[in-house]
Amino acid sequence: RYDGALSYYRSFSDLHPQHPKVPYTVLRSASCHYNQIRSINRDQTATRKAQEQLEVLIRDYPYAPETREGETLLRNLRTRLSRNMMQLGDFYLNRDEYQSAAERYRSVLNIYPGLGLDAEGLYKLGVCYENMMRRDEARRLFHVVVANYPNSDISELAAERIAASN
């Protein structure tokens, strides 16, 4: 009964904005949304709503004990959203819709940097650029992957692309 709990938490925080338990209610509101998250390849509305609640918690109550738990949960949600965006990019890439795929990979790099998908996002964006006849931009991205992620499998693939383009 997440909707009922969510209503209760929101009502409490609206009626008692200065109460010391408001950070707890904001965290629990985020948890209500979090517990309604479906598979990563499904609609991510609940994930985004949970993220919004956690951003409110972190912004408005930075020193509350609940904020630490909220930060951990927020990182997990951001990782989930970035993986969903990568899957959308892969969907379009597999259908040779390179512009649409490139937009998704750029979103991963711009909105969700540092969550472990940067090398893959750069590489796949380079593949899109290559297929869109933007070979110089693709080559630059492949060089970035090789330089910044030298011990990854993606780096080897990027190095192969560089060698093939020469």
N, C-alpha and C positions, 0 to 999 in steps of 0.2 A: 504494500500500500504506500508506494513512494509518493504518489500525488498528494495524499492526505498529510503525510509527514512533511512534505515540501511546503504545503500551505501553512502548516503549524509553525515551521521554522521561520518562514517569511513574515507571518503575522507577528510573531514575537519580536523579531528584529525591527519591524516597522513601528510597533507600538512602544518599544523600549530601546530606542537607539543608543542610549548611554549605559545600558546594563552590561556588566562585565561578561555575561554569557553570550553576547551577540557574536563574537568570533566563533564560538562553538556552533551557533545556529547557522552561520554562513558555511562553515566546514561541513556540517551535516546536510545542508542544502546541496552542496557540491556532491556529497556522497549519494544523495538520492538520485541525482542525474547519472553519476558514475555507475551505479548499480543497474541502470537501465541501458547501458551501452551494449550494443549488439556486435556482431562480427565486424572485423576490420574492413571487410569488403561491402558493408552495408552503409546506410545513411548514418552520418556521424553527428546528427543534431544533438543528441544527449551528451556526446563528448564535448562539443562546443559550449553547451550550457554549463557543464561542470567546469570547464576551463574559465568561463566568464565569472562564475562564483568564486573560484580560487583566486582569480586576479583581483577581485574586490577584497577578498580576505587579505591578500598580501599587500595591496595598496593601502587599505584603510586601517589595518591592524598589524603592522609590521613586527610588533614586539609581543604579540599574543602567543601563548604556547602552542596554539593550534596552527599557527602560521608555518611552523617547521614541517608538520605533517602535510599541510597544504602545498608547500613547495615541492615535496617529493611526489605527491600525487599530480601536480601540475606538469612536472617533467615527464611523467608517464603518459599523461594525456597528450602532450605536445609530440612525443615520440609516436604515439598512436596516430595522430592526425598527419604527421609527416609520412608515415608508412602508407596511410590511405592515399595520400597525394601521389606517392611513388607508384602505387598500384594503378591509379588513374593514368599516370604517365605511361606506364607499361601497356595498359589497355590500348591507348592511342598509338603508341609506338608499334605494337604488334599489328595494327591495322593500317600502317603506313600513313598515319595522320600526324606528320612530324611537327607541324606548328602547334597543334593542341598538346601533343606530348611535351614539347619544349616548354610551353607555358606552365605545365604541371611541375616539371623538373626545376624550372626557375623559381617557382613558388616554394619548393622544398628548400632550395638554397637561400632564398631571401627571407622567408618567414620562419623556417625551422633550422637555422644553422647550428652546427655543433652537436647534433643528436646522433651522430654515427652514420648518417646517410649522405654526407657531403661528397665523398669520393664517387659513390655510385651515381649520385645526381649529376655531378660534373661530367662523368664519363657518358652517361646516357644523353645529356644535353649536347655533348660533342657529337654523338652519333646522329642526333636529330639535325644538328647544323650541317654535318657532312651530307646527309640526304637532302638537305635544303640548298645544297650547293654553296654553303658558306664555309668552305674548307679552311680558310685561314683562322676563323674563329674556332672551328672544331679542333684544329691542330693546337691552338693556344690552350684550349681546355684540357686536351690530352696531356700537354706538357705540365700543366698545373697538377694534374692527378699524379703524374710520374714524380714530380718534384716534392709534393706534399704528402703523398701516401705511398712511399717507396716499397713497403713490405706487404702490400695488399694484392690480392688477385686482380683487382680492378686496375692496378698500376701496370700489371703485365699486359692486360688487354689494351690499355691506352698506349703502351710502348709499341705493341703490334700495329696499332692504327697509325702511329707516327711513322713507323718504318714503311708501311704500305703506302703512305701518302708521298713519300720521297721519290 
